[in-house]
């Protein structure tokens, strides 16, 4: 099993969700986050004063999938989240040692 985490632009969330649903992904977790990378933030004007915004709003998606499905999930996220502009985000993949569905007690692939 793999845990696929993606940090993307917020307005791309619906496209990514639709792409994952079409692959048969039945659940995901979404968190509103802030961060910066090469994009480096931007400046804004508030009450006439200019100030730097170092952390930009992003969305973090986490989805646990069977190992055999991981590459297709990564590709779907990449294609759906891509704008071609700086700040499109990142995808991280880690091995998932154990999964357990609390309600039924199912574990590992059956719990996904």
C-alpha positions as CSV (number, residue, x, y, z in Angstrom):
1,X,0.0,0.0,0.0
2,X,1.0,3.6,-0.6
3,X,0.1,6.9,0.8
4,X,0.0,9.5,-1.9
5,X,0.2,13.1,-0.7
6,X,-0.2,16.1,-3.0
7,X,0.0,19.8,-2.3
8,X,-1.8,21.7,-5.0
9,X,-3.4,25.0,-5.9
10,X,-6.9,25.2,-4.2
11,X,-8.8,25.9,-7.4
12,X,-7.6,22.6,-8.9
13,X,-9.1,20.5,-6.1
14,X,-12.4,19.6,-7.9
15,X,-10.5,18.5,-11.1
16,X,-8.2,16.3,-9.0
17,X,-11.1,14.7,-7.1
18,X,-12.9,13.9,-10.3
19,X,-9.7,12.4,-11.8
20,X,-9.2,10.2,-8.7
21,X,-12.9,9.2,-8.6
22,X,-12.7,8.0,-12.2
23,X,-9.9,5.6,-11.2
24,X,-12.0,4.1,-8.5
25,X,-10.5,5.9,-5.5
26,X,-13.2,5.8,-2.9
27,X,-11.9,8.3,-0.3
28,X,-9.4,11.0,0.3
29,X,-8.5,13.5,2.9
30,X,-8.2,17.2,2.1
31,X,-6.6,19.8,4.3
32,X,-6.2,23.6,3.7
33,X,-2.5,24.4,4.3
34,X,-0.1,27.3,3.7
35,X,3.4,27.0,2.3
36,X,6.0,28.2,0.0
37,X,8.6,26.8,-2.4
38,X,10.1,28.3,-5.5
39,X,7.0,30.6,-5.8
40,X,8.4,32.5,-2.8
41,X,5.1,34.3,-1.9
42,X,4.0,37.7,-3.0
43,X,3.3,41.2,-1.8
44,X,-0.1,42.7,-0.9
45,X,-1.3,46.1,0.1
46,X,-3.3,46.5,3.2
47,X,-4.6,49.9,4.3
48,X,-2.1,51.6,2.1
49,X,0.9,49.6,3.4
50,X,2.7,47.0,1.4
51,X,3.7,43.8,3.1
52,X,5.1,40.4,2.1
53,X,2.9,37.3,2.2
54,X,5.5,34.5,2.6
55,X,3.1,31.5,2.8
56,X,0.5,30.9,0.1
57,X,-2.7,29.0,0.5
58,X,-2.6,25.5,-0.9
59,X,-4.6,22.3,-0.5
60,X,-3.1,19.0,0.7
61,X,-4.7,15.8,-0.5
62,X,-3.9,12.5,1.1
63,X,-5.1,9.2,-0.4
64,X,-4.2,5.6,0.6
65,X,-4.2,3.2,-2.3
66,X,-3.1,-0.3,-3.2
67,X,0.5,-0.4,-4.5
68,X,-0.7,-1.5,-8.0
69,X,-2.8,1.7,-8.3
70,X,-0.2,4.2,-7.1
71,X,1.4,5.1,-10.4
72,X,-2.0,5.8,-12.0
73,X,-3.1,7.9,-9.0
74,X,0.1,9.9,-9.3
75,X,-0.4,10.5,-13.0
76,X,-4.0,11.5,-12.5
77,X,-3.1,14.1,-9.9
78,X,-0.3,15.4,-12.0
79,X,-2.4,15.8,-15.1
80,X,-5.4,17.3,-13.2
81,X,-3.4,19.7,-11.0
82,X,-1.0,21.0,-13.7
83,X,-1.4,24.6,-14.9
84,X,2.1,25.0,-16.2
85,X,2.8,27.9,-13.9
86,X,5.1,28.1,-10.9
87,X,3.4,26.9,-7.7
88,X,1.6,23.9,-9.2
89,X,2.6,21.9,-6.2
90,X,4.3,18.6,-5.3
91,X,3.4,14.9,-4.9
92,X,4.9,12.7,-2.3
93,X,4.6,8.9,-2.0
94,X,5.4,6.9,1.1
95,X,5.0,3.2,1.9
96,X,1.9,2.5,4.1
97,X,2.7,-0.2,6.6
98,X,-0.8,-0.8,7.9
99,X,-4.4,0.4,7.4
100,X,-7.4,-0.5,9.5
101,X,-11.1,0.3,9.0
102,X,-12.3,1.1,12.5
103,X,-16.0,0.2,12.0
104,X,-15.5,-3.3,10.5
105,X,-11.9,-4.3,11.6
106,X,-10.9,-4.8,8.0
107,X,-7.2,-4.3,7.5
108,X,-4.7,-3.4,4.8
109,X,-6.0,-3.6,1.2
110,X,-9.5,-4.5,2.4
111,X,-9.6,-1.4,4.6
112,X,-8.9,0.9,1.6
